[in-house]
Amino acid sequence: MARASRRPWKPCASSRLLKLQPRRTIRIGLWSGEEEGLLGSKAYVAKHFGYFKTNSTSASSSSSSSSIRTPKDEASQKGLAQTSGTNAPPKRKLIRESEYEKLAAYFNLDNGAGKIRGVYMQGNEAVRPLFRRWLAPFADLDAETLSLSNTGGTDHLSFDAIGLPGFEFIQDPLDYGSRTHHSNQDVFDRIQADDLKQAATIIAAFVYNAAIAPDKLPRKPVPR
């Protein structure tokens, strides 16, 4: 946790130190409840960006549209849809909140202390030219891979699920899966200093490039 939370501060610290003025606001998210089902990021996305509403929502629940949606609300709606007695798949409508069209991109790093090797593009081929250009300065740091694959298990999925560009970096696994993940050995001493610096630098570059770009990153079609 400490490793993942230290690296995102690099873009903000660098911007202040260099007196840079990006076009867009840079936000840092440190999510709670990830292991319980991405609860923190899902709630944040639902409040600020949007959420899916199914046609099975009861009149009583739809009348309280001013309340904040939570992952539990979405789960209960899915449960109602699954027991509705029809073979037709439930219809979903994306309810967009005020910041939906403002988000340029979300970048996530959550797979241990290893250095960054590239980016999972989450099936979004349109970002390849941008990411290839942004990775080019880091070829000598062995960060060159762009994978069209989806990767799961972490908070970029909360953004990707409603059609927002959310991405996870590809990292060296080191001993993340065999020793430190969910263990009492996930401590400061496990940090590889050079890998930490490499990852923080690449994150800073990607965040800054997204913040100064004239356009937001390309988006995939909204899931249905």
N, C-alpha and C positions, 0 to 999 in steps of 0.2 A: 504493500500500500504506500509506504513512504517513497519508494522509487517512482511509482506512477504519479504521485502527487507533486513531486519536486520538479519534474521535467516540464509540465505545462506553464510554469511561471516564466520560462525563458523568453517567450515572445514579448510579454509585457515589460519585463526588466530590460530587454534589449531596446525596445521602442523608446522607453524613457531615457536610457543612457545615451542613445544616439539621436534623441530629439526628433524621432520620426513621427509623422502625422498620417496614419493610414486612413483610407476613405471610410472604413467601417469600424464599428466597435468590436473589440476582441473580448470575448467572455471565456472564463475558465470554469469548467464544471467538475466538481468532486462529488461523485454520486454515492448515496447510501442505498442499501437494499439491493445491490446488484446480484448477489448470490441468491436472493429470495425471489428473483424474477424481474430484474431490472426496474425495481419499484421506483427508485429515486428519479432516474432519467425518464421513465414513462410518465410519471406524474408531472415532471417539468415540461415535457413535450406536449402533453395534453393541455396544460394550462397556457402555454405561450404560443404553441404552433398549431396544434390540431389533434383530432381524435376521430375514430370511426364510430358512427352510430348506425345500428341495425334497425330494420323495419319491425323488429319484434319488441322494441322498447314500449313499455306500457304508457298509457296516457299520464299516469301519475308521475312516472319518472321523467317524461318529456316536459312536464310542466315546470320542473325545477332546473331549467336550462341555465340558470344563473349560477348554479353551484359548480365547484371545481370537479372535473372528472378525475377518477383515479383508476389504476389498473384493475381494482376489484369491480368497478362499475362495468368496465369493458368485458371482464370475465363473466359477469352475471348476464350481460346481454348475449354473449355467445352461447351460454347455457340455455337461455330461453329459446334462441334460434334453433338449437339442436333438438329441442323437444317440442317443436311447433307442429309436428305431425304432417309435414309436407316434404316431398322429395326435392323440391326446388331449393337451391342454395340460398341462404339469407342474403337479402340485398343490403349493402352497406353504403353509407354516405359519409364522405370525409367532411367533417366540420372544421373549417379553417379558422384559426384564431388570428389575432391582429398581426402577429409577427411571422406568419407562415411565408409570406412573399419577401420578407426582408432577409432571411437567412441565406448567407452565401455558401457555407459548408460547415460540417462538423468533423473534427479529427479526433480519433480515440487511440490511446496507448494503454494496453491493459494485459500484456502477456509477459510479465516478468522484467528482468533486468538486462536482457540481451540487447545488442545493438540492432538498429533498424536496417532491414535488408530491402524494403520496398513497401508497397501499398496493395491491399486488397481493394479492387475497384467496385466490388459489390454488383457486378453485372452492368456497370455504367461505362460502356465503351467510349462514350463521348468525352470523358475526362482524360483519356489516355494521352492526347497531345500535350495537354497542360501539365499533367503529372510527369511526363517524360522530360519536359523542359525544366520543371522544378527540381527533378532529381539529378539532372545532368551535372551540376557542380559537385555532387557527392559521389561520383563514380569512384574516386580514389579512396572513399570511405566504405566501399563495397555495398552501397545502397543503389541498386539498379533495377530491381524486379518490380514489374507491374503485373499483377494477377487479376484476371477478370472474375475470379472465383468470389463467391460469397464466403464470409467467415462468420461464425456465430458466437454466442456465449458472452457478449459484452455490450456496452451501452450504445454503440453506434446503431444497433438494431432498432432502438426506439425512434431514431430519426428516419432511418431507411424505411421503416414500416409504413410511414405516411407519405413517402415520396420525396423526402428531403435528402440531400446528398450527405450521407454519413459514411465515414471510412475508418478502417482499422489498419494500423501499420503492421507489416510483417516483421517479426523479430526473431533473433536467435533464441532457441528455447533454453539453452544452458541447462540448469538444474531445476527449472521452474516446475515441470511436471513431476519430477522424481523426488524433489526434496523440499523446496521452499513453498510451493503452492499450498495454501491453507494449513500451514504448519507453524510451529513456534521457532522455526529457523529462518523465517522471512524477516530478517533483521538488517540493520544498517551494514553489518559486516559482510553481507552477501552482495552488496553493490559492487559492480565493476566500474571503477571511476571513468575509464576511457570510453566504455560503452555508454555510460550515463551522459557524458559530454556529447558523444556522437548523436545519440537520440535526441537530446535537448536541442542541438543545433538544427537538425533536420525538421523537427516539429516547428521550431521558430520560423524557419524558412517557409514551410508550407502555410502556416497561419498568416504570416506577413504577406506572402504572395496572394493569398485569397482575400486579404483585407485591402489590398491596394488595386486589385484587378478592376478594370472598368465594368465588367459584368459578373454576375453571380455564376457559380459553377453550373454546368448543365445538369439537368435533372432527368431521372427516369420517369416513365409514365406512372401515375399514381396507382398503387395496387388496388385491386377490386376484390 
